Amino acid sequence: MEKKSRSKFSSKLGFVLAAAGSAVGLGNIWRFPYLAAKYGGGIFLLVYLILAFTFGYTMIMTESTLGRMTEKSPVGAYKHFGASKFLKAGGWLNAIIPLLIVPYYSVIGGWVMKYLFTYLSGNGSSASKADAFAKFTTSAQEQVFWFVLFTLITMLIIFGGVRNGIEAVSKIMMPILVFLAIVIVFYSVTRPGAIKGVKYFLIPNFSQFSYKTVVAALGQMFYSLSIAMGILYTFGSYMKKDIDIEKTTKQVEIFDTAIAVLAGLMVIPAVFAFDGGKNLNAGPGLMFVALPKVFNSMGFGGFIGVVFFLLVLLAAVTSSVALAESVVSTFEDELHFTRKRAATVTATIMLILGTLSALGFNVLSSVKIFNMDILSFFDFLTNSVMMPIAAIATCVLVLKVVKIKTIEDEIKTTSKFRRKIVYNFVIKYVAIIFLLVILVTSVLGAFGFKMFQL
């Protein structure tokens, strides 16, 4: 049977913006600021940066290189190297993770669309009310409507393919996203009292350092850089052989980290300006609960609310597209589906699982799994259990099957591999230990051991 030609990004810029788009999402703009606020601001940022440019770099390079070498999504990549049946499960885990993440991620994307619509319709003040978010999430009709709308947008882009869909949208959305982020940061940091928030976020306070800071930063790094989700394998498989893989990794690192820092500067100084920093521990609700109050207190707050939630929506869409594309690619490679059929099956699964997550706050609110609502359970299962295991499998694949020398040779076909020493040290001695720490502490924390709860 004639081998089907694999779609490719048209250029290095296409890959960088698509990979950055997959990484820059709700993890950066929704999750990073509230974790930074909770774990000491500047010290959390410092730990995150160290981890991102060592551990994160190593994992991005590994997954992208394996994808480019094999021109396969994760399952096919593991098969290509003749991994054992036990280890092949790691490939399937990388493939299943995005299939479980993108439905509940799309529910949160629906929340963003709802808030954007609220501000566009001139009702921004209603979003700042204390019970606004709770009322919205407990409405089954609204939850499902906005979730389905977000899912349809994601799948329309997926149906467009690699160049006409993913690459084209990323090339438009990423520059707009950066521009809007800079505008909001300028507005946020120039508010009266905001400078305290800038200092809190940028200046490390070592007295606030603890092992929880490291574990939280490690978990955020995975979420933020799209590691162990099958995405980087898939996008690497679309990368042309003449592209400098280390240079593109560096650009993705910088782009992603810059957006995370900008997100922190958007949110934290604004919270200080609004209430002196009292809402820093608002947790996951920081963006949906605290920020509308901030916008409501500002001149032109309605306009700023539109700009902010448009920015978040762009980030959410680029990441959901990357997650869905990883699933579609696996269906094409392993089940030999046409792209149209693969996208249709993916959309169907998204709608079924996502609807369950959306109804978990209302109709199915009595359904608890390990004392978690349905969305929280899927988030825990994927981010705290499956992703560390999948990343461990990737490390074992490189160390025991592929061998580091093979990875090095592939990288050196287009790159000088300047951080070779960092890569070798992390993959050999650090990665698996860190991954086990994330896995064990997350699971113990979820099962009620208070000292491990983040």
C-alpha positions as CSV (number, residue, x, y, z in Angstrom):
1,M,0.0,0.0,0.0
2,E,1.4,3.4,-0.9
3,K,2.4,5.5,2.0
4,K,0.2,8.5,2.5
5,S,2.1,11.8,2.3
6,R,2.2,13.4,5.7
7,S,1.2,17.1,6.1
8,K,3.9,19.5,7.0
9,F,4.2,23.0,8.4
10,S,5.2,25.3,5.6
11,S,8.1,27.0,7.5
12,K,9.9,27.2,10.8
13,L,7.7,30.1,11.8
14,G,4.7,28.0,11.2
15,F,6.0,25.3,13.6
16,V,7.1,27.8,16.3
17,L,3.8,29.6,16.3
18,A,1.7,26.4,16.3
19,A,3.9,24.9,19.1
20,A,3.8,28.1,21.0
21,G,0.0,28.3,20.5
22,S,-0.4,24.8,21.9
23,A,1.7,25.8,25.0
24,V,0.2,29.3,25.4
25,G,-3.3,28.7,26.7
26,L,-5.4,28.7,29.9
27,G,-2.3,27.2,31.6
28,N,-0.4,30.4,31.1
29,I,-3.2,33.0,31.5
30,W,-5.6,31.3,33.9
31,R,-3.4,28.9,35.9
32,F,0.0,30.5,36.1
33,P,-1.1,33.8,37.8
34,Y,-3.1,32.1,40.5
35,L,-0.3,29.7,41.3
36,A,2.3,32.5,41.3
37,A,0.0,34.5,43.6
38,K,-0.4,31.5,46.0
39,Y,3.2,30.4,46.2
40,G,5.1,33.6,46.8
41,G,5.1,35.5,43.6
42,G,8.8,36.1,42.8
43,I,10.2,32.9,44.3
44,F,7.6,30.8,42.3
45,L,8.6,32.7,39.1
46,L,12.3,32.0,39.8
47,V,11.8,28.3,40.4
48,Y,9.5,28.0,37.3
49,L,12.1,29.7,35.1
50,I,14.9,27.4,36.2
51,L,12.8,24.4,35.6
52,A,11.4,25.5,32.3
53,F,14.9,26.2,30.8
54,T,16.3,22.9,32.0
55,F,13.7,20.2,32.6
56,G,11.2,21.8,30.2
57,Y,13.8,22.2,27.5
58,T,14.8,18.6,27.7
59,M,11.2,17.3,27.4
60,I,10.3,19.6,24.5
61,M,13.5,18.6,22.6
62,T,12.9,14.9,23.3
63,E,9.2,14.8,22.2
64,S,9.7,17.0,19.1
65,T,12.8,15.1,18.0
66,L,11.1,11.7,18.4
67,G,8.1,13.1,16.3
68,R,10.4,14.4,13.6
69,M,12.5,11.2,13.4
70,T,9.5,8.9,13.0
71,E,7.0,11.3,11.3
72,K,4.4,9.7,13.6
73,S,2.2,10.7,16.5
74,P,3.1,9.1,19.9
75,V,1.7,5.6,19.4
76,G,3.5,5.2,16.0
77,A,6.7,6.7,17.4
78,Y,6.9,4.0,20.1
79,K,6.1,1.3,17.5
80,H,8.8,2.7,15.2
81,F,11.5,2.0,17.7
82,G,10.3,-1.5,18.6
83,A,9.4,-0.7,22.2
84,S,8.2,-3.5,24.3
85,K,4.5,-4.1,24.7
86,F,4.7,-2.7,28.3
87,L,6.5,0.4,27.1
88,K,4.2,0.9,24.1
89,A,1.5,1.7,26.7
90,G,3.4,4.9,27.2
91,G,2.7,5.8,23.6
92,W,-1.0,5.2,24.0
93,L,-1.0,7.1,27.2
94,N,0.5,10.1,25.4
95,A,-2.3,9.7,22.8
96,I,-5.2,9.3,25.3
97,I,-4.3,12.2,27.5
98,P,-5.3,14.9,25.0
99,L,-8.5,13.0,24.3
100,L,-9.4,13.3,28.0
101,I,-8.1,16.9,28.4
102,V,-9.7,18.7,25.5
103,P,-13.3,18.0,26.5
104,Y,-13.1,19.6,29.9
105,Y,-10.6,22.2,28.6
106,S,-13.4,23.2,26.2
107,V,-15.8,23.6,29.1
108,I,-13.4,26.2,30.6
109,G,-13.1,27.7,27.1
110,G,-16.8,28.0,27.1
111,W,-16.6,30.0,30.4
112,V,-14.2,32.4,28.7
113,M,-16.6,32.8,25.7
114,K,-19.5,33.5,28.1
115,Y,-17.5,36.2,29.9
116,L,-16.4,37.8,26.6
117,F,-20.0,37.9,25.4
118,T,-21.0,39.5,28.8
119,Y,-18.5,42.3,28.3
120,L,-19.3,42.7,24.6
121,S,-23.0,43.1,25.4
122,G,-22.2,45.9,27.9
123,N,-23.1,43.9,31.0
124,G,-19.6,43.7,32.5
125,S,-20.8,45.0,35.8
126,S,-23.0,41.9,36.3
127,A,-19.9,39.7,36.0
128,S,-18.3,41.4,39.0
129,K,-21.1,40.4,41.4
130,A,-20.1,37.9,44.1
131,D,-22.4,35.1,42.9
132,A,-22.1,35.7,39.1
133,F,-19.7,32.8,38.5
134,A,-21.5,30.4,40.7
135,K,-24.9,31.2,39.0
136,F,-23.4,30.6,35.6
137,T,-21.8,27.3,36.4
138,T,-25.0,26.0,38.0
139,S,-27.0,26.7,34.9
140,A,-26.9,23.5,32.8
141,Q,-28.3,25.2,29.7
142,E,-25.7,27.9,29.7
143,Q,-22.8,25.6,30.5
144,V,-23.6,23.2,27.7
145,F,-24.4,26.0,25.1
146,W,-21.0,27.8,25.6
147,F,-19.1,24.5,25.7
148,V,-20.6,23.3,22.5
149,L,-19.9,26.6,20.8
150,F,-16.3,26.6,21.8
151,T,-16.0,22.9,20.6
152,L,-17.4,23.8,17.2
153,I,-14.9,26.6,16.7
154,T,-12.0,24.2,17.6
155,M,-13.2,21.5,15.2
156,L,-13.8,23.9,12.3
157,I,-10.1,24.8,12.5
158,I,-9.1,21.1,12.8
159,F,-11.1,20.3,9.6
160,G,-9.0,22.9,7.8
161,G,-5.9,20.7,8.2
162,V,-2.3,21.5,9.2
163,R,-1.4,24.5,6.9
164,N,-4.9,25.9,6.2
165,G,-6.2,25.3,9.7
166,I,-3.7,25.1,12.5
167,E,-0.8,27.0,11.0
168,A,-2.9,29.7,9.5
169,V,-4.9,30.4,12.7
170,S,-1.7,30.4,14.8
171,K,0.0,32.9,12.5
172,I,-2.9,35.3,13.0
173,M,-3.7,34.6,16.6
174,M,-0.3,34.5,18.3
175,P,0.8,38.0,17.2
176,I,-2.6,39.4,18.2
177,L,-2.4,37.6,21.6
178,V,1.1,39.2,22.3
179,F,-0.1,42.7,21.4
180,L,-3.2,42.4,23.5
181,A,-1.2,41.1,26.5
182,I,1.2,44.0,26.3
183,V,-1.7,46.5,26.2
184,I,-3.3,45.0,29.3
185,V,0.0,44.7,31.2
186,F,0.6,48.4,30.6
187,Y,-2.8,49.3,31.8
188,S,-2.5,47.0,34.9
189,V,0.9,48.1,36.1
190,T,0.1,51.8,35.8
191,R,-2.9,51.6,38.2
192,P,-2.5,53.2,41.6
193,G,-1.1,50.7,44.1
194,A,-0.2,48.2,41.4
195,I,3.6,48.6,41.9
196,K,3.3,46.5,45.1
197,G,2.0,43.7,42.9
198,V,4.8,44.1,40.4
199,K,7.4,43.8,43.2
200,Y,5.6,40.8,44.7
201,F,5.6,39.0,41.4
202,L,9.1,39.8,40.2
203,I,11.2,40.0,43.3
204,P,11.9,36.6,44.9
205,N,11.2,36.3,48.7
206,F,13.3,33.3,49.7
207,S,11.5,33.0,53.1
208,Q,8.4,31.8,51.2
209,F,10.3,29.0,49.4
210,S,9.2,25.4,50.2
211,Y,9.1,22.0,48.5
212,K,5.5,22.9,47.5
213,T,6.8,25.7,45.5
214,V,8.9,23.3,43.4
215,V,6.1,20.7,43.0
216,A,3.6,23.4,42.0
217,A,6.1,24.9,39.5
218,L,6.8,21.5,38.1
219,G,3.2,20.7,37.6
220,Q,2.6,24.1,36.0
221,M,5.5,23.6,33.7
222,F,3.9,20.5,32.3
223,Y,0.6,22.2,31.9
224,S,2.2,25.3,30.4
225,L,4.6,23.7,27.9
226,S,2.3,21.0,26.6
227,I,4.6,18.3,27.8
228,A,3.4,14.6,27.9
229,M,0.2,15.4,25.9
230,G,1.2,13.9,22.6
231,I,1.2,17.4,21.1
232,L,4.9,17.8,20.7
233,Y,5.3,14.4,19.1
234,T,2.5,15.3,16.6
235,F,3.8,18.8,15.8
236,G,7.4,17.4,15.5
237,S,6.1,14.9,13.0
238,Y,4.8,17.8,10.9
239,M,8.3,19.5,11.1
240,K,10.4,19.6,8.0
241,K,13.8,17.9,8.2
242,D,15.8,21.1,7.6
243,I,14.4,23.0,10.5
244,D,16.8,23.8,13.5
245,I,15.0,21.9,16.2
246,E,17.0,23.4,19.1
247,K,16.5,26.9,17.9
248,T,12.7,26.4,17.5
249,T,12.6,24.8,21.0
250,K,14.3,27.9,22.4
251,Q,11.8,30.2,20.7
252,V,8.9,28.2,22.0
253,E,10.4,28.3,25.5
254,I,10.9,32.1,25.3
255,F,7.5,32.8,23.8
256,D,5.6,30.6,26.3
257,T,7.5,31.9,29.3
258,A,7.0,35.5,28.2
259,I,3.3,35.1,27.9
260,A,3.2,33.5,31.4
261,V,5.1,36.5,32.8
262,L,2.9,38.9,31.0
263,A,-0.1,37.0,32.4
264,G,1.3,37.4,35.9
265,L,1.8,41.2,35.3
266,M,-1.8,41.5,34.0
267,V,-3.4,39.8,37.0
268,I,-1.3,40.2,40.2
269,P,-0.7,44.0,40.0
270,A,-4.4,44.6,39.2
271,V,-5.4,42.6,42.3
272,F,-3.1,44.7,44.4
273,A,-4.5,47.9,42.9
274,F,-8.0,46.8,43.6
275,D,-7.9,45.5,47.1
276,G,-4.3,45.6,48.3
277,G,-3.7,41.9,47.4
278,K,-6.4,40.4,49.7
279,N,-7.7,38.2,46.8
280,L,-4.3,36.7,46.1
281,N,-5.5,33.3,47.4
282,A,-8.6,33.2,45.3
283,G,-7.2,30.2,43.6
284,P,-8.6,28.9,40.3
285,G,-11.4,31.5,40.5
286,L,-8.9,34.4,40.5
287,M,-9.5,35.2,36.8
288,F,-13.3,34.6,36.7
289,V,-14.2,36.0,40.2
290,A,-11.5,38.6,41.2
291,L,-10.7,40.2,37.8
292,P,-14.2,41.2,36.9
293,K,-14.3,43.1,40.2
294,V,-11.0,44.8,39.2
295,F,-12.4,45.7,35.8
296,N,-15.6,47.1,37.3
297,S,-13.5,49.4,39.5
298,M,-11.6,50.8,36.6
299,G,-12.3,53.6,34.2
300,F,-13.1,52.0,30.8
301,G,-13.3,48.7,32.7
302,G,-15.9,47.3,30.2
303,F,-13.5,47.8,27.3
304,I,-10.6,46.3,29.3
305,G,-12.8,43.3,30.1
306,V,-13.5,42.8,26.4
307,V,-9.8,43.0,25.5
308,F,-8.8,40.7,28.3
309,F,-11.3,37.9,27.7
310,L,-10.6,38.1,23.9
311,L,-7.0,37.5,24.7
312,V,-7.8,34.5,26.9
313,L,-10.1,33.1,24.3
314,L,-7.4,33.3,21.6
315,A,-5.0,31.4,23.9
316,A,-7.7,28.9,24.8
317,V,-8.5,28.2,21.2
318,T,-4.9,27.7,20.1
319,S,-4.4,25.1,22.9
320,S,-7.6,23.3,22.3
321,V,-6.8,23.0,18.6
322,A,-3.4,21.5,19.5
323,L,-4.9,19.0,21.8
324,A,-7.6,18.0,19.3
325,E,-5.0,17.8,16.5
326,S,-3.0,15.3,18.5
327,V,-6.0,13.0,18.8
328,V,-6.9,13.4,15.1
329,S,-3.3,12.5,14.1
330,T,-3.4,9.3,16.2
331,F,-6.7,8.2,14.6
332,E,-5.2,8.9,11.2
333,D,-2.0,7.0,11.9
334,E,-3.2,4.1,13.9
335,L,-6.7,3.5,12.7
336,H,-6.1,4.7,9.2
337,F,-9.0,7.1,9.3
338,T,-9.4,9.9,6.7
339,R,-8.8,13.3,8.3
340,K,-12.5,14.1,8.0
341,R,-13.5,10.9,9.8
342,A,-10.8,11.3,12.5
343,A,-12.0,14.9,13.1
344,T,-15.7,13.8,13.3
345,V,-14.9,11.0,15.8
346,T,-12.8,13.4,17.9
347,A,-15.6,15.9,17.9
348,T,-18.1,13.3,19.0
349,I,-16.0,12.2,21.9
350,M,-15.4,15.8,22.9
351,L,-19.1,16.5,23.0
352,I,-19.9,13.5,25.1
353,L,-17.2,13.8,27.7
354,G,-17.3,17.6,27.8
355,T,-21.1,17.6,28.4
356,L,-20.5,15.3,31.4
357,S,-18.0,17.9,32.8
358,A,-20.3,20.8,32.1
359,L,-23.2,19.1,33.8
360,G,-21.0,18.2,36.8
361,F,-21.7,21.6,38.3
362,N,-25.5,21.4,38.1
363,V,-27.5,18.3,36.9
364,L,-24.7,15.9,37.9
365,S,-23.4,17.8,40.9
366,S,-24.2,14.9,43.2
367,V,-21.7,12.7,41.2
368,K,-18.4,12.8,43.0
369,I,-15.3,10.8,42.2
370,F,-12.8,10.8,45.1
371,N,-14.7,13.8,46.4
372,M,-14.2,15.7,43.1
373,D,-16.7,17.0,40.6
374,I,-16.4,15.4,37.1
375,L,-14.3,18.2,35.6
376,S,-11.9,18.3,38.6
377,F,-11.5,14.5,38.4
378,F,-10.6,14.6,34.7
379,D,-8.1,17.4,35.5
380,F,-6.6,15.4,38.4
381,L,-6.4,12.1,36.4
382,T,-4.7,13.6,33.4
383,N,-2.4,16.2,35.0
384,S,-1.5,14.6,38.2
385,V,-1.4,10.9,37.3
386,M,-1.3,10.2,33.5
387,M,1.1,13.0,32.4
388,P,3.9,12.2,34.8
389,I,3.6,8.5,33.9
390,A,3.6,9.3,30.2
391,A,6.7,11.5,30.6
392,I,8.5,8.7,32.5
393,A,7.7,6.4,29.6
394,T,9.3,8.9,27.2
395,C,12.4,9.1,29.3
396,V,12.6,5.3,29.5
397,L,12.1,5.0,25.7
398,V,15.1,7.4,25.1
399,L,17.4,5.8,27.8
400,K,16.7,2.1,27.1
401,V,15.5,1.8,23.5
402,V,16.3,4.8,21.3
403,K,19.5,5.8,23.2
404,I,20.7,9.3,23.8
405,K,23.3,9.1,21.0
406,T,20.5,8.6,18.5
407,I,18.6,11.6,19.7
408,E,21.8,13.6,19.7
409,D,22.6,12.6,16.1
410,E,19.1,13.6,14.9
411,I,19.3,17.0,16.7
412,K,22.8,17.7,15.2
413,T,21.6,17.2,11.6
414,T,20.2,20.8,11.9
415,S,21.3,22.1,15.3
416,K,24.6,22.8,17.2
417,F,23.0,21.4,20.3
418,R,24.4,24.0,22.6
419,R,22.7,22.8,25.7
420,K,23.8,19.2,25.2
421,I,25.3,19.0,28.7
422,V,22.0,20.2,30.3
423,Y,20.0,17.8,28.2
424,N,22.1,14.7,29.0
425,F,22.2,15.5,32.8
426,V,18.4,16.1,33.0
427,I,17.4,13.0,30.9
428,K,19.9,10.7,32.7
429,Y,19.7,11.8,36.4
430,V,16.9,14.3,37.1
431,A,13.8,13.8,34.9
432,I,12.5,10.5,36.2
433,I,13.1,11.5,39.9
434,F,11.2,14.8,39.4
435,L,8.4,13.0,37.6
436,L,8.0,10.5,40.4
437,V,7.9,13.4,42.9
438,I,5.0,15.0,41.0
439,L,3.2,11.8,40.7
440,V,3.5,10.6,44.3
441,T,2.8,14.0,46.0
442,S,-0.1,14.7,43.7
443,V,-1.8,11.4,44.4
444,L,-1.1,11.5,48.2
445,G,-2.5,15.1,48.3
446,A,-5.6,14.1,46.4
447,F,-6.2,11.3,48.9
448,G,-6.2,13.6,51.9
449,F,-2.6,13.8,53.1
450,K,-2.6,17.4,54.1
451,M,1.2,17.9,54.0
452,F,1.1,17.0,50.2
453,Q,-1.9,19.1,49.3
454,L,-1.1,22.2,47.2
